[in-house]
């Protein structure tokens, strides 16, 4: 929910002007579309009365169509964070629904390039079968993987590496920029440093 995300940002970072920045983020909550055809009771996710909910359901549009309309309103040069593709993919078990999802993502890739929008999509690894995971990775221009690794002294470190990055991968490999240590700090935000192991 919007307030949860805003509170998490405020609690994670302590920089000047953060409240003002957080208030400029536009949130679009599609939970009603997500939960409408589930067993979740209406009262858990909707604050409208029964009559209003029934009216909405008669003209029910799919969540992907609704999402497309939301993205149509994103300003050129904007940033879209879709949390998460995992939720959409797990709802797309049959072939038609899966084809609709992959078609939407290919369209999103195209419209993002046309309008100069950066689209950041989250996918949890290991939930979908590997062939579907690979298909989604194939659609994206870049795939960043995050994981925890044990370092010397049994200290855990969050690591990021690129599985795919169109137009940039050859330069990263050429300079041996393969694996990066990442951390999130209150003052600097998302910090990235290159890991080089010398033996």
C-alpha positions as CSV (number, residue, x, y, z in Angstrom):
1,X,0.0,0.0,0.0
2,X,1.1,3.6,-0.7
3,X,1.5,4.6,2.9
4,X,3.6,1.5,3.7
5,X,6.0,2.3,0.9
6,X,6.2,6.0,1.9
7,X,6.9,5.1,5.5
8,X,9.6,2.6,4.5
9,X,11.4,5.2,2.4
10,X,11.2,7.7,5.2
11,X,12.6,5.2,7.7
12,X,15.3,4.0,5.4
13,X,16.9,7.3,4.4
14,X,17.7,10.5,6.2
15,X,18.4,13.1,3.5
16,X,17.4,16.7,3.2
17,X,14.1,17.2,1.3
18,X,13.1,13.5,1.5
19,X,9.5,14.2,2.6
20,X,9.0,16.6,-0.4
21,X,10.5,14.0,-2.8
22,X,8.3,11.2,-1.4
23,X,5.2,13.3,-1.9
24,X,6.0,13.7,-5.6
25,X,5.8,9.9,-6.2
26,X,2.6,8.9,-8.0
27,X,1.2,5.5,-6.7
28,X,-1.3,3.5,-8.6
29,X,-2.9,0.8,-6.4
30,X,-4.3,-2.1,-8.5
31,X,-5.1,-4.3,-5.6
32,X,-8.9,-4.3,-6.3
33,X,-8.3,-5.6,-9.8
34,X,-5.8,-8.1,-8.4
35,X,-8.1,-9.4,-5.7
36,X,-11.5,-9.1,-7.4
37,X,-11.5,-12.7,-8.7
38,X,-9.9,-14.2,-5.7
39,X,-11.2,-15.7,-2.5
40,X,-10.1,-12.7,-0.5
41,X,-13.1,-11.0,1.1
42,X,-14.0,-7.6,-0.4
43,X,-13.8,-5.9,2.9
44,X,-10.1,-6.7,3.2
45,X,-9.0,-4.7,0.2
46,X,-11.9,-2.3,-0.7
47,X,-13.6,0.5,1.2
48,X,-16.5,1.0,-1.2
49,X,-20.0,-0.3,-0.6
50,X,-21.3,-3.6,-2.0
51,X,-23.4,-1.8,-4.7
52,X,-20.3,0.1,-6.0
53,X,-18.2,-3.1,-6.1
54,X,-20.8,-5.0,-8.0
55,X,-21.1,-2.1,-10.5
56,X,-17.4,-2.2,-11.1
57,X,-17.3,-5.9,-11.6
58,X,-19.9,-5.8,-14.4
59,X,-17.4,-3.7,-16.4
60,X,-14.4,-5.6,-15.1
61,X,-11.3,-5.0,-17.1
62,X,-8.2,-7.2,-16.8
63,X,-5.4,-6.1,-14.6
64,X,-3.0,-5.9,-17.6
65,X,-5.4,-3.6,-19.5
66,X,-5.7,-1.4,-16.4
67,X,-1.9,-1.4,-16.0
68,X,-1.5,-0.4,-19.7
69,X,-3.8,2.6,-19.1
70,X,-1.8,3.6,-16.0
71,X,1.5,3.4,-18.1
72,X,-0.1,5.5,-20.8
73,X,-0.3,8.4,-18.3
74,X,3.4,8.2,-17.4
75,X,5.3,11.4,-18.4
76,X,8.2,11.0,-20.9
77,X,11.5,10.5,-19.0
78,X,9.6,9.0,-16.0
79,X,10.4,6.0,-14.0
80,X,7.9,3.1,-13.6
81,X,8.5,0.5,-10.8
82,X,6.2,-2.5,-11.2
83,X,6.0,-4.4,-8.0
84,X,5.8,-7.1,-9.0
85,X,5.9,-9.2,-12.2
86,X,6.0,-12.2,-9.9
87,X,2.4,-11.5,-8.8
88,X,1.2,-11.1,-12.4
89,X,3.1,-14.2,-13.7
90,X,1.7,-16.5,-11.0
91,X,-1.8,-15.4,-12.0
92,X,-1.0,-16.3,-15.6
93,X,-0.9,-20.1,-15.4
94,X,-2.8,-20.9,-18.6
95,X,-1.2,-20.3,-22.0
96,X,-3.5,-17.4,-23.1
97,X,-2.9,-15.5,-19.9
98,X,0.8,-16.1,-20.1
99,X,0.9,-14.9,-23.8
100,X,-1.1,-11.8,-22.7
101,X,1.5,-11.1,-20.0
102,X,4.6,-11.6,-22.3
103,X,2.9,-9.5,-25.0
104,X,2.2,-6.7,-22.5
105,X,5.9,-6.8,-21.4
106,X,7.2,-6.6,-24.9
107,X,4.8,-3.7,-25.5
108,X,6.1,-2.0,-22.3
109,X,9.6,-2.4,-23.5
110,X,8.8,-0.7,-26.8
111,X,6.8,2.2,-25.3
112,X,9.5,2.7,-22.7
113,X,12.1,3.2,-25.4
114,X,9.8,5.4,-27.5
115,X,9.0,7.7,-24.6
116,X,12.3,7.6,-22.7
117,X,10.7,5.8,-19.7
118,X,12.7,3.6,-17.4
119,X,10.7,0.6,-16.4
120,X,12.0,-1.4,-13.4
121,X,10.3,-4.7,-13.0
122,X,10.7,-7.0,-9.9
123,X,10.7,-10.8,-10.3
124,X,11.5,-13.2,-7.5
125,X,13.7,-16.0,-8.7
126,X,12.6,-19.7,-8.2
127,X,8.9,-19.1,-8.2
128,X,8.2,-19.6,-11.9
129,X,9.6,-22.6,-13.8
130,X,13.0,-21.9,-15.3
131,X,11.7,-21.7,-19.0
132,X,9.2,-19.0,-18.1
133,X,11.8,-17.1,-16.0
134,X,14.2,-17.2,-19.0
135,X,11.4,-16.0,-21.3
136,X,10.8,-12.9,-19.1
137,X,14.6,-12.3,-18.9
138,X,14.7,-12.5,-22.7
139,X,12.2,-9.7,-23.0
140,X,14.1,-7.3,-20.8
141,X,17.0,-5.1,-21.9
142,X,18.9,-5.7,-18.7
143,X,18.7,-8.3,-15.9
144,X,20.2,-7.5,-12.6
145,X,20.5,-10.3,-10.0
146,X,20.8,-9.6,-6.3
147,X,21.8,-12.2,-3.7
148,X,23.6,-12.6,-0.3
149,X,27.1,-14.1,-0.3
150,X,29.2,-15.3,2.6
151,X,32.6,-13.5,2.8
152,X,35.7,-14.2,4.9
153,X,34.9,-14.2,8.5
154,X,31.4,-15.5,7.8
155,X,30.2,-11.9,7.1
156,X,27.2,-11.7,4.7
157,X,27.4,-9.2,1.9
158,X,24.7,-8.3,-0.6
159,X,25.9,-8.8,-4.2
160,X,24.6,-7.6,-7.5
161,X,25.6,-8.8,-10.9
162,X,24.4,-8.3,-14.5
163,X,23.1,-11.4,-16.3
164,X,22.2,-9.2,-19.3
165,X,22.7,-5.6,-20.2
166,X,22.2,-4.7,-23.9
167,X,25.0,-2.5,-25.2
168,X,26.9,-2.4,-22.0
169,X,27.9,-6.1,-21.3
170,X,31.0,-6.2,-23.5
171,X,32.4,-3.1,-21.7
172,X,31.7,-4.6,-18.3
173,X,33.4,-7.9,-19.1
174,X,36.3,-6.1,-20.8
175,X,37.1,-4.2,-17.6
176,X,36.3,-7.2,-15.4
177,X,33.4,-5.4,-13.8
178,X,31.3,-8.5,-13.2
179,X,30.3,-8.6,-9.5
180,X,29.4,-5.6,-7.4
181,X,29.0,-5.2,-3.6
182,X,25.8,-3.3,-2.9
183,X,24.4,-1.7,0.2
184,X,21.7,0.7,1.1
185,X,22.7,3.4,3.6
186,X,20.6,6.1,5.3
187,X,22.7,8.9,3.9
188,X,23.9,7.8,0.5
189,X,21.1,5.6,-0.7
190,X,21.9,2.7,-3.0
191,X,25.7,2.3,-3.0
192,X,27.6,0.1,-5.5
193,X,31.3,-0.9,-5.3
194,X,33.1,-3.3,-7.6
195,X,34.4,-6.5,-6.0
196,X,37.9,-7.6,-7.3
197,X,39.3,-10.7,-5.8
198,X,43.1,-10.9,-6.0
199,X,44.7,-14.3,-5.3
